[in-house]
Amino acid sequence: MPKIRQYAQRDARTDFRKAIEHARTDAEIRNTKVLAEEVGIPYTSFWRLLQEPEKMTLGQLRKLLKTIPLPAAAILAFVGYERKEVKSYE
């Protein structure tokens, strides 16, 4: 089903979560609890941040990116860039 502009924020949030899960498995981190420990954020806070990643601070995002590499396209789409702008980073 094609993505429409009306749901852009929701879709970006979902894509960002999927990118985190994909990067976590690529980094051979077995579950989200272990990832939270490696990032240095309590698990309950980290779980809440995964549900609402727009509440993640820049410091928390920086810690996450040091632990697992995320594709630039996923980060840019989450921050608010449009799909056609992000395509050049894919």
Secondary structure, DSSP 4 states (H G I P E B T S, - for coil): ----GGGHHHHHHHHHHHHHHHHHHHTT--SHHHHHHHHTS-HHHHHHHHHSGGG--HHHHHHHHHHS---HHHHHHHHT--HHHHGGG-
